[in-house]
């Protein structure tokens, strides 16, 4: 019996050992160099990349394989070279400025803001009333820019400077004699507001209201109180957002009513030559600037001059630049423009390059000269206004800023991605001073036959659009990610037949295929164990098993032989003892309580 048990154990253990060793051999084979080589060869034969199948072809010679291998490497190098060129072009110049496919209407854009300044910055009769030793006179010299006067040491403040400027400057109601806009005569006080510029106190038409122009708005920035009876309502406007959908009947910044002189702006100006005291030019007349309504004007360097006694026609052409939202993903240093929500201005709400340059100039003057010129943004409310004794410093700083060749520059002021500018051309002619001359039908008679009938002191200006449609320019991506991907895919497909599915194949052979093979081996090993589990003996210590079988053999006889069992089947049935014997314990199927089935010998099968 002991021999039978040991032989069964040896067979079961040997069969189980074969299974385990076979499974271990499979796992070792899966991770072996031979298995990896087979996988690589299989990939080369079935890959969609051109030329790789020849490397694994067994029917061609080794020199032929070397030829195709070298050809594939050269093709990869060429494709990388061309793709690098595409990438350099994409990263170096991603922005393209193109003409818009759609035409824009001038009625959807504001009529330009127009700032008019008398070349005379202070009225003579009012200056004569100021004492030469007073502080007001020292502030006046700062306005007139009468050179560096080191004897004046008064430190000016914005409050006192505003008071003296209002006192000596020519008011708008004295300078503007006649105004009409959109073929309708208007009161000049309803169309024009006073504004401070680098040429002194000037008159401005159609500019954005200060409440929408400045960041920290206060009534102190107004030169005159808002007229409560005015029918024109101030609204917000920016080049990027444009006008709101719902607009009041009368508003400003105004839009154009049409084209031609009749639908534009016409003004008659009085120069008051006899009141000239100080000016920054060598002539008499007016300085004019056509600009964006959301920008403060700087007339000293950029305005054009219309002398007294002349009539000028100034046709205007809008120039609008917009941008697609897709360029937001490009770095600012590459696209070189800013959106309105990307500005870091501290004084102006709407970003533009001009506004940024004004703030930059104020910061540089405050750092270099410890003062700010009277017309620049008051970024520091406690900063003093530059006076005549600061002229040397202020002139040096402004010269360096305009030269852009030194450290004092405003190169960080990039253009806005949405910009609106205007081109203006000027043509003038003399006004006839003959009293027999009769005025045209567009101008009233009292201008030429009234108290200001001296034509040598008058100037007539006409601002108008030549056409009511124009084309804008659009900043867009020259090479977006989609274009870069398509160009790269085209080159790879041309040289190697590469596609996105080729990447999927590589990922499959690196990850999915080894995982599935390992999983299949584990399932196969588990299935073999399940099929042979009934042959597996119970592993108990050998000494304990020997002692147990000795006790069983002493109490119970060994199981009958096969021939004895056949004889018992032919005998009549007898009652079976309920006590379980060793043979009953070793049976595959346990005996039922009701009846005992004959034992089965699976080993014999």
Buried (B, 14 or more C-beta within 10 A) or exposed (E): EEEEBBEBBEEBBEBBEEBEEBBEEBBEEBEEEEBEEEBEEEBBBEBBBBBBBBBBBEEEEEEEBEEBBEEBEEBBEBBEEBBEEBBEBBEEEBBEEEEBEEEBEBEEBBBBBBBBBBBBBBBBEBBEEBEEEEBBBBBBBBBBBEEBBEEBEBBBBBEBBBEBBEBBBBBBEBBBBBBBBBBEEBEBBBBBBBBBBBBBBBBBBBBBBBBBBBEEBEEEBBBEEEEEEEEBEBBBBBBBEBBEEEEEEEBBBBBBBBBBBBBBBBBBBBBBBEBBBBBBEEEBBBBBBBBBBBBBBBBBEEBBBBBBBBBBBBBBBBEBBBBEEEBEEBEEEEBEBBBBEEBEBEBBBBBBBBBBBBBBBBBBBBEBBEBBBBBBBBBEEEBBBBBBBBBEBBEEBBEBBBEEEEEBBBEEBBBBBBBBBBEBEBEBEEBBEEEEEEBEEBBBEEBBEEEBBBBBBBBBBBBBBEEBEBEBBBBBBBBBEEBBEEBBBEBBBEBBBBBEEBEEBEEBBEEEBBEEBBEEBEEEBEEBBEEBEEBEBEEEEEEEBEEEBEEBEEEBEEBEEEEEEEEEEEEEEEEEEEEEBBBBEEBEEEBEEEEEEEBEEEEEE
